[in-house]
Amino acid sequence: MKNMLRAFTVLATICGAALLPASAMAQAIANPVAGFAGLDKITGRLISFDVYIDETVQFGALQLTPRACYTRPPSEAQRTSVFLEVDQVNLQGGVTRIFTGWMFADSPALNAIDHAVYDVWLVDCKQSSDVPPPDERT
């Protein structure tokens, strides 16, 4: 038990979390929109784009689907994270999953998408976007 507590303390220190009771820590804020930046390494084109949770968008040969996007209250250290699924579409139209996991805006290299042509990283989670939700598009 003592070793488990020590491991938790080390992990919490690495992640920047304070060892507080659950009641003292504020709940994460769920957001309906994830803001990303993407780089096409061939053309050098950099683009920013918003994606609604559970919506799939295409960036080059990649299809991105955020499943959850969380921020912390302004009173706490900012930790912005998204749970993301990324698929690659090949020339024959087949789809291969190349990434499933959490991305962190403050540590984009921690869980980066490893792709030869495209880089994608989380910029922010938002409550709203200039882009209309998928069900309101015509």
N, CA, C and O atoms as CSV, one atom per row, in Angstrom:
chain,resi,resn,atom,element,x,y,z
A,1,MET,N,N,0.830,-1.184,0.000
A,1,MET,CA,C,0.000,0.000,0.000
A,1,MET,C,C,0.880,1.255,0.000
A,1,MET,O,O,0.578,2.237,-0.678
A,2,LYS,N,N,1.976,1.207,0.773
A,2,LYS,CA,C,2.872,2.354,0.840
A,2,LYS,C,C,3.514,2.622,-0.520
A,2,LYS,O,O,3.686,3.778,-0.906
A,3,ASN,N,N,3.869,1.564,-1.246
A,3,ASN,CA,C,4.454,1.718,-2.583
A,3,ASN,C,C,3.447,2.296,-3.565
A,3,ASN,O,O,3.813,3.094,-4.428
A,4,MET,N,N,2.161,1.898,-3.443
A,4,MET,CA,C,1.128,2.456,-4.315
A,4,MET,C,C,0.969,3.949,-4.069
A,4,MET,O,O,0.834,4.718,-5.021
A,5,LEU,N,N,0.984,4.373,-2.811
A,5,LEU,CA,C,0.861,5.787,-2.482
A,5,LEU,C,C,2.066,6.554,-3.017
A,5,LEU,O,O,1.909,7.660,-3.535
A,6,ARG,N,N,3.252,5.991,-2.901
A,6,ARG,CA,C,4.452,6.638,-3.426
A,6,ARG,C,C,4.365,6.779,-4.949
A,6,ARG,O,O,4.706,7.831,-5.490
A,7,ALA,N,N,3.913,5.731,-5.647
A,7,ALA,CA,C,3.771,5.777,-7.103
A,7,ALA,C,C,2.750,6.822,-7.507
A,7,ALA,O,O,2.955,7.543,-8.484
A,8,PHE,N,N,1.644,6.914,-6.764
A,8,PHE,CA,C,0.631,7.923,-7.061
A,8,PHE,C,C,1.193,9.318,-6.860
A,8,PHE,O,O,0.929,10.211,-7.665
A,9,THR,N,N,1.963,9.520,-5.805
A,9,THR,CA,C,2.567,10.820,-5.533
A,9,THR,C,C,3.521,11.214,-6.650
A,9,THR,O,O,3.516,12.364,-7.091
A,10,VAL,N,N,4.336,10.276,-7.113
A,10,VAL,CA,C,5.267,10.558,-8.209
A,10,VAL,C,C,4.497,10.893,-9.472
A,10,VAL,O,O,4.832,11.860,-10.158
A,11,LEU,N,N,3.465,10.109,-9.797
A,11,LEU,CA,C,2.657,10.362,-10.987
A,11,LEU,C,C,1.970,11.717,-10.902
A,11,LEU,O,O,1.949,12.462,-11.881
A,12,ALA,N,N,1.415,12.040,-9.757
A,12,ALA,CA,C,0.742,13.326,-9.593
A,12,ALA,C,C,1.728,14.478,-9.750
A,12,ALA,O,O,1.378,15.514,-10.317
A,13,THR,N,N,2.941,14.317,-9.264
A,13,THR,CA,C,3.959,15.350,-9.396
A,13,THR,C,C,4.351,15.532,-10.861
A,13,THR,O,O,4.492,16.662,-11.329
A,14,ILE,N,N,4.526,14.434,-11.580
A,14,ILE,CA,C,4.880,14.511,-12.993
A,14,ILE,C,C,3.778,15.199,-13.788
A,14,ILE,O,O,4.060,16.021,-14.660
A,15,CYS,N,N,2.521,14.865,-13.492
A,15,CYS,CA,C,1.386,15.428,-14.223
A,15,CYS,C,C,1.025,16.829,-13.749
A,15,CYS,O,O,0.183,17.484,-14.364
A,16,GLY,N,N,1.636,17.298,-12.682
A,16,GLY,CA,C,1.350,18.635,-12.184
A,16,GLY,C,C,0.093,18.704,-11.343
A,16,GLY,O,O,-0.429,19.796,-11.118
A,17,ALA,N,N,-0.405,17.585,-10.874
A,17,ALA,CA,C,-1.619,17.570,-10.074
A,17,ALA,C,C,-1.257,17.690,-8.603
A,17,ALA,O,O,-0.223,17.191,-8.159
A,18,ALA,N,N,-2.104,18.344,-7.874
A,18,ALA,CA,C,-1.914,18.451,-6.437
A,18,ALA,C,C,-2.607,17.270,-5.772
A,18,ALA,O,O,-3.620,16.782,-6.272
A,19,LEU,N,N,-2.076,16.815,-4.663
A,19,LEU,CA,C,-2.690,15.720,-3.936
A,19,LEU,C,C,-3.739,16.298,-2.993
A,19,LEU,O,O,-3.477,16.556,-1.818
A,20,LEU,N,N,-4.917,16.488,-3.539
A,20,LEU,CA,C,-6.020,17.037,-2.775
A,20,LEU,C,C,-7.154,16.026,-2.743
A,20,LEU,O,O,-7.246,15.174,-3.626
A,21,PRO,N,N,-8.013,16.107,-1.741
A,21,PRO,CA,C,-9.190,15.237,-1.753
A,21,PRO,C,C,-10.025,15.530,-2.992
A,21,PRO,O,O,-10.011,16.646,-3.511
A,22,ALA,N,N,-10.755,14.515,-3.464
A,22,ALA,CA,C,-11.562,14.682,-4.678
A,22,ALA,C,C,-12.541,15.836,-4.548
A,22,ALA,O,O,-12.829,16.511,-5.537
A,23,SER,N,N,-13.059,16.077,-3.347
A,23,SER,CA,C,-14.019,17.159,-3.157
A,23,SER,C,C,-13.373,18.533,-3.307
A,23,SER,O,O,-14.066,19.504,-3.610
A,24,ALA,N,N,-12.050,18.635,-3.098
A,24,ALA,CA,C,-11.363,19.911,-3.200
A,24,ALA,C,C,-10.962,20.243,-4.643
A,24,ALA,O,O,-10.669,21.397,-4.957
A,25,MET,N,N,-10.951,19.242,-5.510
A,25,MET,CA,C,-10.578,19.472,-6.898
A,25,MET,C,C,-11.828,19.780,-7.715
A,25,MET,O,O,-12.833,19.076,-7.610
A,26,ALA,N,N,-11.766,20.821,-8.520
A,26,ALA,CA,C,-12.902,21.189,-9.357
A,26,ALA,C,C,-13.068,20.181,-10.482
A,26,ALA,O,O,-12.100,19.582,-10.950
A,27,GLN,N,N,-14.282,20.011,-10.896
A,27,GLN,CA,C,-14.581,19.095,-11.989
A,27,GLN,C,C,-14.099,19.673,-13.310
A,27,GLN,O,O,-14.098,20.889,-13.505
A,28,ALA,N,N,-13.696,18.804,-14.202
A,28,ALA,CA,C,-13.319,19.229,-15.546
A,28,ALA,C,C,-14.568,19.718,-16.271
A,28,ALA,O,O,-15.673,19.238,-16.018
A,29,ILE,N,N,-14.384,20.664,-17.160
A,29,ILE,CA,C,-15.485,21.235,-17.932
A,29,ILE,C,C,-15.515,20.556,-19.294
A,29,ILE,O,O,-14.539,20.615,-20.042
A,30,ALA,N,N,-16.628,19.913,-19.616
A,30,ALA,CA,C,-16.792,19.278,-20.926
A,30,ALA,C,C,-17.166,20.352,-21.936
A,30,ALA,O,O,-18.028,21.189,-21.671
A,31,ASN,N,N,-16.522,20.326,-23.085
A,31,ASN,CA,C,-16.764,21.311,-24.137
A,31,ASN,C,C,-17.256,20.609,-25.396
A,31,ASN,O,O,-16.828,19.491,-25.684
A,32,PRO,N,N,-18.155,21.251,-26.156
A,32,PRO,CA,C,-18.687,20.619,-27.366
A,32,PRO,C,C,-17.813,20.782,-28.604
A,32,PRO,O,O,-18.080,20.157,-29.631
A,33,VAL,N,N,-16.769,21.614,-28.526
A,33,VAL,CA,C,-15.938,21.908,-29.698
A,33,VAL,C,C,-14.459,21.786,-29.335
A,33,VAL,O,O,-14.016,22.276,-28.296
A,34,ALA,N,N,-13.705,21.122,-30.213
A,34,ALA,CA,C,-12.249,21.031,-30.069
A,34,ALA,C,C,-11.617,21.863,-31.184
A,34,ALA,O,O,-11.989,21.742,-32.351
A,35,GLY,N,N,-10.665,22.703,-30.811
A,35,GLY,CA,C,-9.951,23.515,-31.798
A,35,GLY,C,C,-8.583,22.915,-32.070
A,35,GLY,O,O,-7.809,22.683,-31.141
A,36,PHE,N,N,-8.284,22.663,-33.328
A,36,PHE,CA,C,-7.031,22.040,-33.730
A,36,PHE,C,C,-6.247,22.949,-34.668
A,36,PHE,O,O,-6.791,23.882,-35.259
A,37,ALA,N,N,-4.968,22.656,-34.785
A,37,ALA,CA,C,-4.126,23.225,-35.831
A,37,ALA,C,C,-3.524,22.050,-36.574
A,37,ALA,O,O,-3.195,21.022,-35.983
A,38,GLY,N,N,-3.387,22.217,-37.874
A,38,GLY,CA,C,-2.824,21.147,-38.691
A,38,GLY,C,C,-1.783,21.692,-39.642
A,38,GLY,O,O,-1.922,22.800,-40.160
A,39,LEU,N,N,-0.750,20.922,-39.868
A,39,LEU,CA,C,0.335,21.301,-40.770
A,39,LEU,C,C,0.488,20.240,-41.842
A,39,LEU,O,O,0.655,19.057,-41.542
A,40,ASP,N,N,0.428,20.675,-43.101
A,40,ASP,CA,C,0.765,19.809,-44.231
A,40,ASP,C,C,2.251,20.035,-44.477
A,40,ASP,O,O,2.644,21.110,-44.929
A,41,LYS,N,N,3.076,19.043,-44.187
A,41,LYS,CA,C,4.534,19.196,-44.271
A,41,LYS,C,C,5.034,19.318,-45.705
A,41,LYS,O,O,6.126,19.839,-45.929
A,42,ILE,N,N,4.263,18.852,-46.673
A,42,ILE,CA,C,4.677,18.939,-48.070
A,42,ILE,C,C,4.513,20.360,-48.598
A,42,ILE,O,O,5.422,20.907,-49.222
A,43,THR,N,N,3.342,20.956,-48.343
A,43,THR,CA,C,3.066,22.301,-48.859
A,43,THR,C,C,3.454,23.398,-47.874
A,43,THR,O,O,3.586,24.560,-48.258
A,44,GLY,N,N,3.637,23.035,-46.609
A,44,GLY,CA,C,3.928,24.033,-45.580
A,44,GLY,C,C,2.687,24.785,-45.138
A,44,GLY,O,O,2.785,25.787,-44.429
A,45,ARG,N,N,1.528,24.314,-45.547
A,45,ARG,CA,C,0.270,24.990,-45.217
A,45,ARG,C,C,-0.140,24.664,-43.782
A,45,ARG,O,O,-0.188,23.501,-43.381
A,46,LEU,N,N,-0.434,25.713,-43.023
A,46,LEU,CA,C,-0.886,25.591,-41.637
A,46,LEU,C,C,-2.334,26.051,-41.588
A,46,LEU,O,O,-2.664,27.120,-42.101
A,47,ILE,N,N,-3.192,25.261,-40.980
A,47,ILE,CA,C,-4.612,25.600,-40.920
A,47,ILE,C,C,-5.140,25.362,-39.511
A,47,ILE,O,O,-4.747,24.407,-38.841
A,48,SER,N,N,-6.028,26.237,-39.075
A,48,SER,CA,C,-6.732,26.064,-37.804
A,48,SER,C,C,-8.167,25.669,-38.124
A,48,SER,O,O,-8.774,26.206,-39.051
A,49,PHE,N,N,-8.707,24.723,-37.350
A,49,PHE,CA,C,-10.076,24.286,-37.613
A,49,PHE,C,C,-10.732,23.782,-36.342
A,49,PHE,O,O,-10.073,23.256,-35.446
A,50,ASP,N,N,-12.048,23.955,-36.283
A,50,ASP,CA,C,-12.852,23.505,-35.155
A,50,ASP,C,C,-13.596,22.240,-35.546
A,50,ASP,O,O,-14.034,22.088,-36.687
A,51,VAL,N,N,-13.733,21.329,-34.580
A,51,VAL,CA,C,-14.455,20.079,-34.804
A,51,VAL,C,C,-15.369,19.851,-33.608
A,51,VAL,O,O,-14.932,19.930,-32.459
A,52,TYR,N,N,-16.634,19.570,-33.883
A,52,TYR,CA,C,-17.565,19.250,-32.814
A,52,TYR,C,C,-17.311,17.827,-32.313
A,52,TYR,O,O,-16.835,16.970,-33.057
A,53,ILE,N,N,-17.632,17.594,-31.052
A,53,ILE,CA,C,-17.464,16.273,-30.461
A,53,ILE,C,C,-18.310,15.269,-31.247
A,53,ILE,O,O,-19.465,15.542,-31.574
A,54,ASP,N,N,-17.735,14.127,-31.541
A,54,ASP,CA,C,-18.339,13.033,-32.307
A,54,ASP,C,C,-18.545,13.357,-33.786
A,54,ASP,O,O,-19.182,12.579,-34.497
A,55,GLU,N,N,-18.026,14.477,-34.260
A,55,GLU,CA,C,-18.052,14.802,-35.689
A,55,GLU,C,C,-16.723,14.351,-36.293
A,55,GLU,O,O,-15.681,14.446,-35.644
A,56,THR,N,N,-16.757,13.866,-37.523
A,56,THR,CA,C,-15.535,13.472,-38.219
A,56,THR,C,C,-15.246,14.483,-39.317
A,56,THR,O,O,-16.100,14.771,-40.156
A,57,VAL,N,N,-14.024,15.019,-39.299
A,57,VAL,CA,C,-13.602,15.944,-40.356
A,57,VAL,C,C,-12.358,15.373,-41.029
A,57,VAL,O,O,-11.618,14.582,-40.445
A,58,GLN,N,N,-12.155,15.790,-42.252
A,58,GLN,CA,C,-11.005,15.321,-43.018
A,58,GLN,C,C,-9.977,16.443,-43.100
A,58,GLN,O,O,-10.305,17.578,-43.443
A,59,PHE,N,N,-8.734,16.109,-42.781
A,59,PHE,CA,C,-7.595,17.000,-42.955
A,59,PHE,C,C,-6.581,16.233,-43.791
A,59,PHE,O,O,-5.886,15.353,-43.283
A,60,GLY,N,N,-6.500,16.568,-45.069
A,60,GLY,CA,C,-5.654,15.806,-45.975
A,60,GLY,C,C,-6.155,14.383,-46.047
A,60,GLY,O,O,-7.332,14.155,-46.324
A,61,ALA,N,N,-5.288,13.424,-45.805
A,61,ALA,CA,C,-5.663,12.009,-45.819
A,61,ALA,C,C,-6.103,11.521,-44.443
A,61,ALA,O,O,-6.355,10.329,-44.264
A,62,LEU,N,N,-6.198,12.420,-43.473
A,62,LEU,CA,C,-6.564,12.031,-42.112
A,62,LEU,C,C,-8.016,12.377,-41.822
A,62,LEU,O,O,-8.516,13.414,-42.258
A,63,GLN,N,N,-8.684,11.508,-41.089
A,63,GLN,CA,C,-10.022,11.769,-40.583
A,63,GLN,C,C,-9.939,11.840,-39.070
A,63,GLN,O,O,-9.509,10.888,-38.419
A,64,LEU,N,N,-10.350,12.970,-38.512
A,64,LEU,CA,C,-10.261,13.196,-37.074
A,64,LEU,C,C,-11.648,13.197,-36.454
A,64,LEU,O,O,-12.570,13.834,-36.965
A,65,THR,N,N,-11.787,12.477,-35.344
A,65,THR,CA,C,-13.052,12.415,-34.619
A,65,THR,C,C,-12.775,12.607,-33.130
A,65,THR,O,O,-12.347,11.665,-32.464
A,66,PRO,N,N,-13.009,13.807,-32.593
A,66,PRO,CA,C,-12.856,13.987,-31.145
A,66,PRO,C,C,-14.053,13.380,-30.417
A,66,PRO,O,O,-15.196,13.524,-30.851
A,67,ARG,N,N,-13.778,12.705,-29.315
A,67,ARG,CA,C,-14.839,12.062,-28.526
A,67,ARG,C,C,-15.133,12.802,-27.232
A,67,ARG,O,O,-16.231,12.679,-26.690
A,68,ALA,N,N,-14.176,13.564,-26.729
A,68,ALA,CA,C,-14.361,14.353,-25.507
A,68,ALA,C,C,-13.310,15.449,-25.496
A,68,ALA,O,O,-12.188,15.244,-25.959
A,69,CYS,N,N,-13.671,16.613,-24.966
A,69,CYS,CA,C,-12.739,17.741,-24.888
A,69,CYS,C,C,-12.961,18.443,-23.552
A,69,CYS,O,O,-14.054,18.937,-23.278
A,70,TYR,N,N,-11.924,18.484,-22.729
A,70,TYR,CA,C,-12.052,18.996,-21.365
A,70,TYR,C,C,-11.085,20.140,-21.088
A,70,TYR,O,O,-9.944,20.148,-21.551
A,71,THR,N,N,-11.575,21.097,-20.324
A,71,THR,CA,C,-10.741,22.165,-19.775
A,71,THR,C,C,-10.963,22.190,-18.270
A,71,THR,O,O,-11.848,21.508,-17.753
A,72,ARG,N,N,-10.163,22.973,-17.581
A,72,ARG,CA,C,-10.314,23.145,-16.136
A,72,ARG,C,C,-10.873,24.539,-15.875
A,72,ARG,O,O,-10.759,25.415,-16.733
A,73,PRO,N,N,-11.470,24.760,-14.717
A,73,PRO,CA,C,-11.966,26.095,-14.377
A,73,PRO,C,C,-10.823,27.114,-14.363
A,73,PRO,O,O,-9.670,26.742,-14.144
A,74,PRO,N,N,-11.129,28.391,-14.593
A,74,PRO,CA,C,-10.086,29.415,-14.610
A,74,PRO,C,C,-9.294,29.523,-13.307
A,74,PRO,O,O,-8.169,30.022,-13.310
A,75,SER,N,N,-9.868,29.060,-12.196
A,75,SER,CA,C,-9.193,29.134,-10.906
A,75,SER,C,C,-8.092,28.084,-10.746
A,75,SER,O,O,-7.325,28.141,-9.784
A,76,GLU,N,N,-8.003,27.129,-11.673
A,76,GLU,CA,C,-6.994,26.072,-11.594
A,76,GLU,C,C,-5.997,26.194,-12.735
A,76,GLU,O,O,-6.217,26.933,-13.694
A,77,ALA,N,N,-4.902,25.461,-12.618
A,77,ALA,CA,C,-3.932,25.402,-13.709
A,77,ALA,C,C,-4.628,24.830,-14.937
A,77,ALA,O,O,-5.335,23.826,-14.851
A,78,GLN,N,N,-4.425,25.468,-16.061
A,78,GLN,CA,C,-5.115,25.042,-17.272
A,78,GLN,C,C,-4.573,23.723,-17.787
A,78,GLN,O,O,-3.369,23.575,-18.001
A,79,ARG,N,N,-5.449,22.790,-17.981
A,79,ARG,CA,C,-5.166,21.483,-18.563
A,79,ARG,C,C,-6.247,21.246,-19.606
A,79,ARG,O,O,-7.381,20.913,-19.262
A,80,THR,N,N,-5.911,21.411,-20.849
A,80,THR,CA,C,-6.858,21.216,-21.930
A,80,THR,C,C,-6.528,19.898,-22.613
A,80,THR,O,O,-5.397,19.687,-23.050
A,81,SER,N,N,-7.517,19.008,-22.706
A,81,SER,CA,C,-7.256,17.683,-23.269
A,81,SER,C,C,-8.426,17.237,-24.137
A,81,SER,O,O,-9.574,17.632,-23.931
A,82,VAL,N,N,-8.095,16.403,-25.107
A,82,VAL,CA,C,-9.109,15.849,-26.003
A,82,VAL,C,C,-8.831,14.361,-26.191
A,82,VAL,O,O,-7.680,13.943,-26.317
A,83,PHE,N,N,-9.894,13.574,-26.207
A,83,PHE,CA,C,-9.763,12.170,-26.581
A,83,PHE,C,C,-10.094,12.103,-28.059
A,83,PHE,O,O,-11.183,12.496,-28.476
A,84,LEU,N,N,-9.151,11.602,-28.857
A,84,LEU,CA,C,-9.229,11.725,-30.307
A,84,LEU,C,C,-8.997,10.383,-30.994
A,84,LEU,O,O,-8.164,9.586,-30.563
A,85,GLU,N,N,-9.742,10.151,-32.061
A,85,GLU,CA,C,-9.517,9.014,-32.945
A,85,GLU,C,C,-9.105,9.566,-34.301
A,85,GLU,O,O,-9.754,10.467,-34.834
A,86,VAL,N,N,-8.031,9.029,-34.856
A,86,VAL,CA,C,-7.534,9.489,-36.154
A,86,VAL,C,C,-7.386,8.292,-37.077
A,86,VAL,O,O,-6.739,7.301,-36.738
A,87,ASP,N,N,-7.997,8.400,-38.248
A,87,ASP,CA,C,-7.910,7.369,-39.271
A,87,ASP,C,C,-7.202,7.949,-40.489
A,87,ASP,O,O,-7.296,9.144,-40.769
A,88,GLN,N,N,-6.498,7.088,-41.202
A,88,GLN,CA,C,-5.851,7.489,-42.453
A,88,GLN,C,C,-6.576,6.808,-43.609
A,88,GLN,O,O,-6.825,5.603,-43.579
A,89,VAL,N,N,-6.911,7.597,-44.628
A,89,VAL,CA,C,-7.555,7.071,-45.820
A,89,VAL,C,C,-6.470,6.815,-46.857
A,89,VAL,O,O,-5.697,7.716,-47.182
A,90,ASN,N,N,-6.408,5.577,-47.385
A,90,ASN,CA,C,-5.387,5.271,-48.388
A,90,ASN,C,C,-5.933,5.552,-49.798
A,90,ASN,O,O,-7.097,5.920,-49.952
A,91,LEU,N,N,-5.107,5.381,-50.800
A,91,LEU,CA,C,-5.485,5.699,-52.177
A,91,LEU,C,C,-6.614,4.807,-52.709
A,91,LEU,O,O,-7.327,5.204,-53.631
A,92,GLN,N,N,-6.782,3.634,-52.149
A,92,GLN,CA,C,-7.853,2.734,-52.576
A,92,GLN,C,C,-9.159,3.004,-51.828
A,92,GLN,O,O,-10.164,2.339,-52.080
A,93,GLY,N,N,-9.151,3.963,-50.921
A,93,GLY,CA,C,-10.348,4.308,-50.152
A,93,GLY,C,C,-10.474,3.562,-48.845
A,93,GLY,O,O,-11.443,3.766,-48.113
A,94,GLY,N,N,-9.526,2.706,-48.534
A,94,GLY,CA,C,-9.532,1.993,-47.254
A,94,GLY,C,C,-9.157,2.920,-46.109
A,94,GLY,O,O,-8.469,3.923,-46.300
A,95,VAL,N,N,-9.612,2.575,-44.940
A,95,VAL,CA,C,-9.363,3.399,-43.751
A,95,VAL,C,C,-8.618,2.575,-42.711
A,95,VAL,O,O,-8.991,1.437,-42.426
A,96,THR,N,N,-7.552,3.161,-42.138
A,96,THR,CA,C,-6.750,2.510,-41.104
A,96,THR,C,C,-6.654,3.445,-39.904
A,96,THR,O,O,-6.310,4.618,-40.048
A,97,ARG,N,N,-6.957,2.923,-38.726
A,97,ARG,CA,C,-6.830,3.718,-37.496
A,97,ARG,C,C,-5.345,3.866,-37.171
A,97,ARG,O,O,-4.636,2.869,-37.035
A,98,ILE,N,N,-4.869,5.121,-37.044
A,98,ILE,CA,C,-3.461,5.353,-36.733
A,98,ILE,C,C,-3.244,5.953,-35.354
A,98,ILE,O,O,-2.117,5.984,-34.859
A,99,PHE,N,N,-4.329,6.437,-34.721
A,99,PHE,CA,C,-4.175,7.019,-33.389
A,99,PHE,C,C,-5.507,6.963,-32.659
A,99,PHE,O,O,-6.553,7.279,-33.225
A,100,THR,N,N,-5.456,6.562,-31.410
A,100,THR,CA,C,-6.579,6.654,-30.486
A,100,THR,C,C,-5.979,7.002,-29.140
A,100,THR,O,O,-5.148,6.259,-28.617
A,101,GLY,N,N,-6.390,8.122,-28.575
A,101,GLY,CA,C,-5.860,8.479,-27.265
A,101,GLY,C,C,-6.080,9.930,-26.921
A,101,GLY,O,O,-6.779,10.665,-27.619
A,102,TRP,N,N,-5.465,10.321,-25.830
A,102,TRP,CA,C,-5.584,11.683,-25.324
A,102,TRP,C,C,-4.486,12.559,-25.907
A,102,TRP,O,O,-3.336,12.139,-26.028
A,103,MET,N,N,-4.857,13.783,-26.267
A,103,MET,CA,C,-3.892,14.819,-26.662
A,103,MET,C,C,-4.047,15.965,-25.663
A,103,MET,O,O,-5.139,16.225,-25.159
A,104,PHE,N,N,-2.936,16.640,-25.389
A,104,PHE,CA,C,-2.927,17.715,-24.415
A,104,PHE,C,C,-2.409,18.994,-25.067
A,104,PHE,O,O,-1.352,18.993,-25.697
A,105,ALA,N,N,-3.159,20.082,-24.912
A,105,ALA,CA,C,-2.773,21.338,-25.550
A,105,ALA,C,C,-1.459,21.870,-24.997
A,105,ALA,O,O,-0.681,22.470,-25.739
A,106,ASP,N,N,-1.193,21.663,-23.709
A,106,ASP,CA,C,0.031,22.196,-23.123
A,106,ASP,C,C,1.240,21.296,-23.357
A,106,ASP,O,O,2.365,21.692,-23.050
A,107,SER,N,N,1.035,20.095,-23.892
A,107,SER,CA,C,2.133,19.176,-24.216
A,107,SER,C,C,1.840,18.480,-25.544
A,107,SER,O,O,1.574,17.278,-25.558
A,108,PRO,N,N,1.884,19.207,-26.651
A,108,PRO,CA,C,1.489,18.600,-27.926
A,108,PRO,C,C,2.349,17.423,-28.361
A,108,PRO,O,O,1.876,16.573,-29.116
A,109,ALA,N,N,3.576,17.346,-27.918
A,109,ALA,CA,C,4.445,16.238,-28.329
A,109,ALA,C,C,4.246,14.989,-27.472
A,109,ALA,O,O,4.759,13.923,-27.811
A,110,LEU,N,N,3.512,15.106,-26.375
A,110,LEU,CA,C,3.342,13.966,-25.473
A,110,LEU,C,C,2.641,12.808,-26.169
A,110,LEU,O,O,3.136,11.682,-26.132
A,111,ASN,N,N,1.512,13.059,-26.795
A,111,ASN,CA,C,0.787,12.037,-27.556
A,111,ASN,C,C,0.518,12.598,-28.944
A,111,ASN,O,O,-0.625,12.901,-29.288
A,112,ALA,N,N,1.539,12.730,-29.716
A,112,ALA,CA,C,1.411,13.318,-31.045
A,112,ALA,C,C,1.008,12.258,-32.056
A,112,ALA,O,O,1.255,11.067,-31.868
A,113,ILE,N,N,0.387,12.716,-33.126
A,113,ILE,CA,C,0.063,11.830,-34.238
A,113,ILE,C,C,1.329,11.670,-35.060
A,113,ILE,O,O,1.887,12.652,-35.549
A,114,ASP,N,N,1.777,10.448,-35.212
A,114,ASP,CA,C,3.003,10.160,-35.941
A,114,ASP,C,C,2.656,9.892,-37.403
A,114,ASP,O,O,2.291,8.774,-37.768
A,115,HIS,N,N,2.772,10.920,-38.233
A,115,HIS,CA,C,2.435,10.788,-39.645
A,115,HIS,C,C,3.513,11.477,-40.474
A,115,HIS,O,O,4.046,12.510,-40.069
A,116,ALA,N,N,3.831,10.914,-41.623
A,116,ALA,CA,C,4.907,11.443,-42.463
A,116,ALA,C,C,4.555,12.772,-43.116
A,116,ALA,O,O,5.448,13.582,-43.367
A,117,VAL,N,N,3.282,13.019,-43.397
A,117,VAL,CA,C,2.893,14.217,-44.139
A,117,VAL,C,C,2.187,15.247,-43.271
A,117,VAL,O,O,2.338,16.445,-43.512
A,118,TYR,N,N,1.417,14.823,-42.265
A,118,TYR,CA,C,0.571,15.742,-41.509
A,118,TYR,C,C,0.927,15.758,-40.027
A,118,TYR,O,O,1.221,14.723,-39.429
A,119,ASP,N,N,0.895,16.941,-39.458
A,119,ASP,CA,C,0.950,17.124,-38.010
A,119,ASP,C,C,-0.371,17.744,-37.593
A,119,ASP,O,O,-0.853,18.673,-38.242
A,120,VAL,N,N,-0.957,17.246,-36.528
A,120,VAL,CA,C,-2.188,17.803,-35.980
A,120,VAL,C,C,-2.009,17.900,-34.480
A,120,VAL,O,O,-1.510,16.968,-33.849
A,121,TRP,N,N,-2.416,19.027,-33.900
A,121,TRP,CA,C,-2.327,19.165,-32.454
A,121,TRP,C,C,-3.507,19.961,-31.930
A,121,TRP,O,O,-4.098,20.773,-32.643
A,122,LEU,N,N,-3.838,19.715,-30.672
A,122,LEU,CA,C,-4.931,20.395,-29.987
A,122,LEU,C,C,-4.494,21.801,-29.608
A,122,LEU,O,O,-3.401,21.998,-29.079
A,123,VAL,N,N,-5.347,22.769,-29.880
A,123,VAL,CA,C,-5.088,24.152,-29.495
A,123,VAL,C,C,-5.944,24.524,-28.288
A,123,VAL,O,O,-5.444,25.098,-27.321
A,124,ASP,N,N,-7.240,24.196,-28.346
A,124,ASP,CA,C,-8.146,24.606,-27.277
A,124,ASP,C,C,-9.439,23.812,-27.345
A,124,ASP,O,O,-9.754,23.208,-28.370
A,125,CYS,N,N,-10.176,23.817,-26.260
A,125,CYS,CA,C,-11.540,23.303,-26.221
A,125,CYS,C,C,-12.443,24.512,-26.043
A,125,CYS,O,O,-12.104,25.444,-25.312
A,126,LYS,N,N,-13.586,24.499,-26.706
A,126,LYS,CA,C,-14.451,25.683,-26.730
A,126,LYS,C,C,-15.899,25.309,-26.452
A,126,LYS,O,O,-16.325,24.175,-26.670
A,127,GLN,N,N,-16.639,26.291,-25.967
A,127,GLN,CA,C,-18.067,26.132,-25.766
A,127,GLN,C,C,-18.854,26.437,-27.038
A,127,GLN,O,O,-19.988,25.981,-27.188
A,128,SER,N,N,-18.259,27.209,-27.960
A,128,SER,CA,C,-18.949,27.548,-29.206
A,128,SER,C,C,-17.925,27.754,-30.319
A,128,SER,O,O,-16.721,27.844,-30.078
A,129,SER,N,N,-18.444,27.825,-31.549
A,129,SER,CA,C,-17.586,27.992,-32.713
A,129,SER,C,C,-18.315,28.814,-33.763
A,129,SER,O,O,-19.544,28.875,-33.773
A,130,ASP,N,N,-17.547,29.448,-34.649
A,130,ASP,CA,C,-18.141,30.145,-35.788
A,130,ASP,C,C,-18.688,29.150,-36.800
A,130,ASP,O,O,-19.547,29.491,-37.613
A,131,VAL,N,N,-18.188,27.921,-36.750
A,131,VAL,CA,C,-18.651,26.856,-37.637
A,131,VAL,C,C,-19.963,26.316,-37.070
A,131,VAL,O,O,-20.016,25.952,-35.895
A,132,PRO,N,N,-21.023,26.257,-37.881
A,132,PRO,CA,C,-22.287,25.723,-37.344
A,132,PRO,C,C,-22.172,24.238,-37.030
A,132,PRO,O,O,-21.391,23.528,-37.663
A,133,PRO,N,N,-22.948,23.762,-36.052
A,133,PRO,CA,C,-22.926,22.331,-35.725
A,133,PRO,C,C,-23.344,21.494,-36.939
A,133,PRO,O,O,-24.038,21.997,-37.823
A,134,PRO,N,N,-22.934,20.239,-36.989
A,134,PRO,CA,C,-23.230,19.390,-38.156
A,134,PRO,C,C,-24.728,19.291,-38.468
A,134,PRO,O,O,-25.103,19.257,-39.640
A,135,ASP,N,N,-25.579,19.247,-37.458
A,135,ASP,CA,C,-27.010,19.104,-37.711
A,135,ASP,C,C,-27.673,20.377,-38.233
A,135,ASP,O,O,-28.818,20.326,-38.681
A,136,GLU,N,N,-26.976,21.525,-38.186
A,136,GLU,CA,C,-27.521,22.784,-38.679
A,136,GLU,C,C,-26.995,23.161,-40.053
A,136,GLU,O,O,-27.392,24.185,-40.608
A,137,ARG,N,N,-26.106,22.347,-40.610
A,137,ARG,CA,C,-25.533,22.644,-41.922
A,137,ARG,C,C,-26.492,22.197,-43.007
A,137,ARG,O,O,-27.204,21.202,-42.871
A,138,THR,N,N,-26.490,22.957,-44.081
A,138,THR,CA,C,-27.352,22.578,-45.215
A,138,THR,C,C,-26.555,22.062,-46.364
A,138,THR,O,O,-27.121,21.701,-47.396
